[in-house]
Amino acid sequence: MILLAFIEFPREGVSVNASDLREVFETVLPEAALRAAVEAAGLQERERKLSAQRLLRAMVIAAATGHGGRQADVMRLYFELGAERVVRGGFYAWFGRPLEAVMECIRDRALAYGAAQPCDLPGWLGEHVRDWHIVDSSTVKLDARLKGEYPGAGDYAALKVHKRFSVGIGTAIDYHLSPAREHDAPHLTIDASWSGLGLLADLGYASLKLLRDCASHDVKYVIRLKENWKPRVQSITRGNLTRTFAADSDLDLLLADETLVLDGSVLDARVEVGQGRQRVACRLVGVPNPEGEYCFYLTNLPGVVGPRQIADLYRVRWEIESDNKLDKSCHALDQIGARTGPAVRALVHASMVSSMMVGLLAHHHRRREAPPAQANTERATAPIHPQSLARAMGSAAQSLAAALELTGAQADRRWRELAARLTHLGKDPNWRNRPSILDQLRGWRITPGRPRKARTASVVRVQAA
């Protein structure tokens, strides 16, 4: 018989810190707060066999396991933690309004913890704003029985998760739910709370009112030029002009008569969009993509931020698409088969909280790593990748949930072991060939690597018995 003595993981680069890992879990899922929320919602008194605290932790931690249906995964982890077994129907009966209420409390704890984190905005990203926020929605299809409560855009049931993502923190800092049939635009309101922030939004939110509200509340924005908006050019700072033109000229006419030639150089112009009192003054920048086609952006950033920087900044908007993938692919947001509104919302909150915890842990790791001391420094080690980290946490779900019940030296040792495991499994496997735009903006130079001969990543010592 062969006994595994221990596995020693490599220690190169910055590791996931055990204290950060423990802080994230114990802040979002603390024993005292869970007990108070359970008592306030009346969850525990509904079933004497229910171990509410273990159920709540299983709800969040099991989101990343991905074995099957969301409720089945929760039940599996709940029983693995030592809770008293009940029949499947009895277990599913706990997914009512009291459980939803407690999950809302956990959601609020996770959002508050995330919003309190210091921002990590590399280079010029933080020079003109406190943080950049990205807004987007993600559609989740539901059981057909819920069409009345959550009508989709077609003949199906679905809800939308409307998310506000912080670039500086690397995770959602707010979200809410609506029927999928509703349009995105009414779910974004720019008010005084946005003052000093930056907004990256896709065309689903584009409106002249949005641009005016940003100007009124000191919000910087970068947004693609909407096709039916007809910019009138007031002046051109950068671009290939063949002749003079009158202010307030239509951009399309300037291009048509070749007064303005798109020859591969960048365009930077002062324009106005809208009619009459609805007019909005802003910058229009045009940057050619690798295929030579121009992408046009509207912004109110000052001229010191060049067109190519603005194009790079809009590429940062892809971070929320990656986060949506994290929610669905790694935390089973699109695998919710519950048949009642309270059960669906409780599971959505569990998936979203689990995803936010991964984002927060990655944020702690980035801050400990810090940007390079000098720009254009070659990155030598793989960064932590949220999706890899989420899968690693899913594989350690039972150990993570059990660690929350430990104290003293035993708990310290378990969190250190878990941090080593997450460091080993949570690295980005494609960091050389597909580096993130934020990693590049942090100042790292990343040279594509050549395939290397496979080698053993862990030293495993065994003992014969």
Order of alpha helices (4+ residues) and beta strands (2+ residues): beta-alpha-alpha-alpha-alpha-alpha-alpha-beta-beta-beta-beta-alpha-beta-beta-beta-beta-alpha-beta-beta-beta-beta-alpha-alpha-alpha-beta-alpha-alpha-alpha-alpha-beta-beta
